[in-house]
Amino acid sequence: MEFTVQQIAEVLGGTVEGDATQRISSLAKIEEAQAGSLTFLSNNKYESFLYETGASAVIVAKTQELRSAIKPTLIRVENPYSAFSQLLEFYAQATRTGKRGVEQPSFIGESSEIGAGHYRGAFSYIGENCKLGENVLVFPHAYIGDRVTIGNGSIIHAGAKIYPDTVIGQYCVVKAGAVVGSDGFGFAPQPDGSYKAIPQIGNVVLEDYVSIGANATVDCATLGSTRVGRGSKIDNLVQLAHNVEIGQHTVIASQTGIAGSAKIGDHCVLAGQVGMAGHVTLANKTTVTAQSGVGKNVKQEGLILQGSTAFDFKQNQRAQIVFRRLPELEQRVERLEKAKSTTEKP
């Protein structure tokens, strides 16, 4: 598989310095790279190789200064190591299976289109008016409903279910048993105490390079779209409710549940078993540690959040007020102890 330097830069959100039309067919270490290969420099200990490498292109930091002329084209990014790791993931995804062609029995609607280099496993189903790009792999027992769009290079693993009207970008992975686009949990309480289902007529949009883990669920929107941003990774057994919006390059670990209409920013990290209330917003670069609960908006970027407990609501509110004042109370106790020790001296 070959890509131009410009195509790779677009994937990484980087800028090209040099010949953007050069074609890249392999990845390599900077000290071993040859023509046609791409490498990276993230540790200044290896900076000397930047001027010696045979690579066609090198991923470097935006702030990397050059001490002399170089031969390779540069792709400048925020974090070269992370960018190269991202490329390794894409390469592994594209090359780990050599399956191509159509196994029988399988079904594809007459009005649907699928690009060259695809694979359709036995008992897979693709509905009507679908558009699947090149090199899309659909494994056995996968279900793809009507009017679904899937971009180039994406993989739908065995037993995954993609509901109608879902939009999946390029180089996405939907792992075994995942369900994308099922109805959101919308029920209106009735005067008699029963609940009436609210039709969920929106869809799900997965932007490019998104990964959805095994047995994860992403509900369709009531109206509009539930959205997972470019490059974000959703672990196994995660629940994203209707109208949730996940930013770019955010990672969410297993058994996390995000309630309806919550919005999570870019470059966030949610550890295992995190719970997030509906209509809550998390700022960019927020980290939420394992088993924590988020019940209100977080506006400041870069915070690390921890903690969750459940007991009587009013008691909890009073306890939280005291908890927030603990540093102040500690200082007051220390001052009182010092004052007491001073007055007790003979």
C-alpha positions as CSV (number, residue, x, y, z in Angstrom):
1,M,0.0,0.0,0.0
2,E,1.3,3.4,-0.9
3,F,0.3,6.9,0.2
4,T,1.7,10.3,-0.6
5,V,3.3,12.4,2.1
6,Q,0.5,14.9,1.8
7,Q,-2.1,12.2,2.4
8,I,-0.2,11.1,5.6
9,A,0.1,14.7,6.8
10,E,-3.7,15.1,6.4
11,V,-4.3,12.0,8.5
12,L,-2.0,13.3,11.2
13,G,-3.1,16.9,11.1
14,G,0.4,17.9,10.2
15,T,2.1,20.3,7.8
16,V,4.5,19.3,5.0
17,E,7.9,20.9,4.5
18,G,9.4,19.6,1.2
19,D,8.0,17.4,-1.5
20,A,4.4,16.5,-0.6
21,T,4.0,14.2,-3.6
22,Q,6.6,11.6,-2.6
23,R,5.1,8.2,-2.2
24,I,5.5,6.2,1.1
25,S,5.2,2.4,1.1
26,S,6.8,1.4,4.4
27,L,7.5,2.5,8.0
28,A,11.0,2.3,9.6
29,K,13.3,3.3,12.4
30,I,15.2,6.5,11.6
31,E,18.6,4.9,11.6
32,E,17.5,2.1,9.2
33,A,15.1,3.9,6.9
34,Q,15.5,3.8,3.1
35,A,13.9,5.5,0.1
36,G,10.1,5.1,0.1
37,S,9.9,4.8,3.9
38,L,8.6,7.1,6.6
39,T,10.2,7.5,10.0
40,F,10.0,9.8,13.0
41,L,12.2,11.8,15.4
42,S,10.9,12.4,18.9
43,N,14.1,12.0,21.0
44,N,16.9,14.5,20.5
45,K,19.4,11.7,21.2
46,Y,18.7,10.5,17.7
47,E,18.8,14.0,16.0
48,S,22.0,13.2,14.2
49,F,20.1,10.6,12.1
50,L,17.9,13.3,10.8
51,Y,20.8,14.5,8.6
52,E,21.9,11.0,7.6
53,T,18.7,9.0,7.2
54,G,17.7,7.5,3.8
55,A,14.0,8.0,4.5
56,S,11.8,9.8,2.1
57,A,9.9,11.6,4.9
58,V,10.4,12.2,8.6
59,I,7.7,13.1,11.2
60,V,9.1,15.8,13.5
61,A,7.8,18.2,16.1
62,K,6.6,21.6,14.9
63,T,9.3,23.2,17.1
64,Q,12.2,21.0,15.7
65,E,15.0,23.3,14.5
66,L,17.4,22.3,11.7
67,R,21.1,22.7,12.1
68,S,21.9,22.0,8.5
69,A,20.3,21.0,5.2
70,I,18.4,17.7,5.1
71,K,17.2,15.4,2.3
72,P,13.9,14.0,3.5
73,T,10.6,15.8,3.4
74,L,9.3,16.7,6.9
75,I,5.9,16.3,8.4
76,R,5.6,18.7,11.3
77,V,3.1,17.7,14.1
78,E,2.6,18.4,17.8
79,N,3.8,15.1,19.1
80,P,5.9,12.9,16.7
81,Y,5.8,9.8,18.8
82,S,2.0,9.8,19.1
83,A,1.7,10.6,15.4
84,F,3.9,7.6,14.4
85,S,2.0,5.4,16.8
86,Q,-1.2,6.4,15.1
87,L,0.3,5.4,11.7
88,L,1.4,2.1,13.1
89,E,-2.2,1.4,14.1
90,F,-3.5,2.3,10.6
91,Y,-0.9,0.1,9.0
92,A,-1.7,-2.8,11.2
93,Q,-5.4,-2.4,10.5
94,A,-4.8,-2.3,6.7
95,T,-2.4,-5.3,6.6
96,R,-3.4,-7.7,9.3
97,T,-5.9,-9.5,7.1
98,G,-5.4,-10.5,3.5
99,K,-9.1,-11.4,3.0
100,R,-10.6,-10.2,-0.2
101,G,-13.6,-11.2,-2.4
102,V,-17.0,-12.6,-1.5
103,E,-17.9,-15.7,0.5
104,Q,-21.3,-17.3,0.1
105,P,-23.9,-17.1,1.3
106,S,-23.9,-13.3,1.7
107,F,-26.3,-10.6,0.6
108,I,-25.9,-7.0,-0.7
109,G,-28.9,-4.9,-1.9
110,E,-29.1,-4.3,-5.6
111,S,-29.1,-0.5,-5.1
112,S,-26.0,-0.6,-2.9
113,E,-22.4,0.1,-4.1
114,I,-19.1,-1.3,-2.7
115,G,-15.6,-0.3,-3.9
116,A,-12.7,-2.3,-5.2
117,G,-10.6,-4.6,-2.9
118,H,-13.5,-5.3,-0.6
119,Y,-14.3,-8.4,1.4
120,R,-17.7,-9.8,2.4
121,G,-17.7,-12.8,4.7
122,A,-20.2,-15.6,4.8
123,F,-23.7,-14.7,6.2
124,S,-22.9,-10.9,6.1
125,Y,-25.8,-8.7,5.1
126,I,-25.7,-5.3,3.4
127,G,-29.0,-3.5,2.9
128,E,-30.3,-1.2,0.2
129,N,-28.9,2.1,-0.9
130,C,-25.6,1.6,0.9
131,K,-22.3,3.1,-0.2
132,L,-19.1,1.3,0.9
133,G,-15.7,2.5,-0.2
134,E,-12.6,0.7,-1.4
135,N,-10.9,-2.0,0.7
136,V,-13.8,-2.2,3.1
137,L,-13.9,-5.5,5.0
138,V,-17.2,-6.9,6.2
139,F,-16.7,-10.1,8.3
140,P,-19.1,-13.0,8.7
141,H,-22.5,-12.4,10.3
142,A,-22.1,-8.6,10.2
143,Y,-25.3,-6.7,9.6
144,I,-25.3,-3.3,7.7
145,G,-28.7,-1.7,7.4
146,D,-30.2,0.4,4.7
147,R,-28.6,3.7,3.6
148,V,-25.4,3.2,5.5
149,T,-22.2,4.9,4.3
150,I,-18.8,3.4,5.1
151,G,-15.5,5.1,4.0
152,N,-12.4,3.5,2.4
153,G,-10.4,1.0,4.4
154,S,-12.9,0.5,7.3
155,I,-13.4,-2.9,8.9
156,I,-16.7,-4.2,10.2
157,H,-15.9,-7.3,12.3
158,A,-17.9,-10.5,12.8
159,G,-21.3,-10.0,14.3
160,A,-21.3,-6.2,14.4
161,K,-24.6,-4.5,13.8
162,I,-24.7,-1.2,11.9
163,Y,-28.2,0.2,11.9
164,P,-29.7,2.2,9.0
165,D,-28.5,5.7,8.1
166,T,-25.2,5.3,10.0
167,V,-22.3,7.2,8.5
168,I,-18.8,5.6,9.1
169,G,-15.7,7.4,7.9
170,Q,-12.5,6.2,6.5
171,Y,-10.2,3.6,8.2
172,C,-12.6,3.0,11.1
173,V,-12.9,-0.3,13.0
174,V,-16.1,-1.6,14.5
175,K,-15.2,-4.7,16.5
176,A,-17.1,-7.9,17.0
177,G,-20.6,-7.6,18.6
178,A,-20.7,-3.8,18.6
179,V,-24.0,-2.2,17.9
180,V,-23.9,1.2,16.2
181,G,-27.2,3.1,15.6
182,S,-29.7,1.3,17.8
183,D,-32.5,3.3,19.4
184,G,-31.6,5.7,22.1
185,F,-33.1,5.2,25.6
186,G,-36.0,7.7,25.2
187,F,-39.2,7.2,27.1
188,A,-41.8,9.8,28.1
189,P,-43.5,9.3,31.5
190,Q,-47.3,9.2,31.2
191,P,-49.9,10.4,33.7
192,D,-50.7,6.8,34.7
193,G,-47.1,6.1,35.6
194,S,-46.3,4.2,32.4
195,Y,-43.7,5.2,29.8
196,K,-44.2,5.8,26.1
197,A,-41.3,5.3,23.7
198,I,-40.1,8.4,21.9
199,P,-39.2,7.7,18.3
200,Q,-35.4,8.0,17.7
201,I,-35.1,9.2,14.1
202,G,-31.6,10.5,14.1
203,N,-28.4,8.6,13.2
204,V,-24.8,8.0,14.3
205,V,-21.7,9.5,12.6
206,L,-18.3,8.0,13.2
207,E,-15.6,10.3,11.7
208,D,-12.4,9.0,10.2
209,Y,-10.0,6.7,12.2
210,V,-12.5,5.9,14.9
211,S,-12.4,2.5,16.7
212,I,-15.5,1.0,18.4
213,G,-14.7,-1.8,20.8
214,A,-16.3,-5.3,21.0
215,N,-19.9,-5.3,22.4
216,A,-19.9,-1.5,22.7
217,T,-23.1,0.3,21.9
218,V,-23.6,3.7,20.2
219,D,-27.2,4.8,20.2
220,C,-28.7,6.9,17.4
221,A,-29.9,10.4,18.1
222,T,-33.4,11.4,18.8
223,L,-32.9,14.1,16.3
224,G,-29.7,15.0,14.5
225,S,-26.6,12.8,15.1
226,T,-24.8,11.0,17.8
227,R,-21.2,11.8,16.8
228,V,-17.7,10.3,17.6
229,G,-14.9,12.6,16.4
230,R,-11.9,11.8,14.3
231,G,-9.4,9.5,15.8
232,S,-11.3,8.7,19.0
233,K,-11.1,5.2,20.4
234,I,-14.0,3.6,22.3
235,D,-13.1,0.4,24.3
236,N,-15.2,-2.8,24.7
237,L,-18.5,-2.6,26.6
238,V,-18.8,1.2,26.5
239,Q,-22.3,2.8,26.2
240,L,-22.8,6.0,24.3
241,A,-26.4,7.2,24.6
242,H,-28.4,9.2,22.1
243,N,-27.1,12.6,20.9
244,V,-23.7,12.1,22.7
245,E,-20.9,14.0,21.1
246,I,-17.3,12.9,21.5
247,G,-14.5,15.1,20.3
248,Q,-11.4,14.3,18.3
249,H,-8.7,11.9,19.6
250,T,-10.5,11.1,22.8
251,V,-10.2,7.7,24.5
252,I,-12.9,6.0,26.6
253,A,-12.1,2.8,28.5
254,S,-14.3,-0.3,29.2
255,Q,-17.6,-0.2,31.1
256,T,-18.0,3.6,30.9
257,G,-21.5,4.9,30.4
258,I,-22.2,8.3,28.8
259,A,-25.8,9.5,29.2
260,G,-27.8,11.3,26.5
261,S,-26.7,14.6,25.0
262,A,-23.4,14.7,27.0
263,K,-20.5,16.4,25.1
264,I,-16.9,15.4,25.6
265,G,-14.1,17.5,24.2
266,D,-11.0,16.7,22.2
267,H,-8.1,14.8,23.6
268,C,-10.0,13.6,26.7
269,V,-9.3,10.4,28.6
270,L,-12.1,8.5,30.5
271,A,-10.9,5.5,32.4
272,G,-12.8,2.3,33.2
273,Q,-16.3,2.5,34.7
274,V,-16.7,6.2,34.5
275,G,-20.3,7.5,34.6
276,M,-21.3,10.7,33.0
277,A,-24.7,12.4,33.4
278,G,-26.8,13.6,30.5
279,H,-26.3,17.1,29.1
280,V,-23.0,17.5,30.8
281,T,-20.0,19.0,28.9
282,L,-16.3,18.1,29.4
283,A,-13.7,20.6,28.3
284,N,-10.8,19.5,26.0
285,K,-8.0,17.5,27.6
286,T,-10.0,16.4,30.6
287,T,-9.0,13.2,32.3
288,V,-11.5,11.3,34.4
289,T,-10.1,8.5,36.6
290,A,-11.6,5.0,37.0
291,Q,-15.0,4.7,38.7
292,S,-15.5,8.4,38.8
293,G,-18.9,10.1,38.2
294,V,-19.2,13.4,36.4
295,G,-22.5,15.2,37.1
296,K,-21.8,18.8,36.1
297,N,-20.0,20.8,33.4
298,V,-16.3,21.0,33.4
299,K,-15.2,24.2,31.6
300,Q,-11.5,24.4,32.4
301,E,-9.2,22.4,30.1
302,G,-6.7,19.9,31.3
303,L,-8.3,19.0,34.7
304,I,-7.9,15.5,36.2
305,L,-11.2,14.4,37.9
306,Q,-11.6,11.7,40.5
307,G,-14.2,10.4,42.9
308,S,-17.8,9.3,43.2
309,T,-20.2,8.2,45.9
310,A,-23.9,7.7,46.4
311,F,-26.0,8.4,49.5
312,D,-28.9,10.6,50.5
313,F,-29.0,13.5,48.1
314,K,-29.3,16.3,50.6
315,Q,-26.6,14.8,52.8
316,N,-24.4,14.3,49.8
317,Q,-24.7,18.0,48.9
318,R,-23.9,19.1,52.4
319,A,-20.9,16.7,52.5
320,Q,-19.6,18.0,49.3
321,I,-19.6,21.6,50.6
322,V,-17.6,20.4,53.6
323,F,-15.3,18.3,51.5
324,R,-14.4,21.3,49.3
325,R,-13.6,23.3,52.4
326,L,-11.3,20.6,53.9
327,P,-8.0,22.4,53.0
328,E,-9.3,25.6,54.6
329,L,-10.5,23.7,57.7
330,E,-7.1,22.0,58.0
331,Q,-5.3,25.3,58.0
332,R,-7.7,26.6,60.6
333,V,-7.0,23.6,62.8
334,E,-3.3,24.0,62.4
335,R,-3.5,27.7,63.4
336,L,-5.6,26.8,66.5
337,E,-3.2,24.1,67.6
338,K,-0.3,26.6,67.2
339,A,-2.2,29.2,69.2
340,K,-3.0,26.7,71.9
341,S,0.6,25.5,72.2
342,T,1.8,29.1,72.5
343,T,-0.7,30.0,75.3
344,E,0.1,26.8,77.2
345,K,3.8,27.5,77.5
346,P,4.9,28.5,81.0
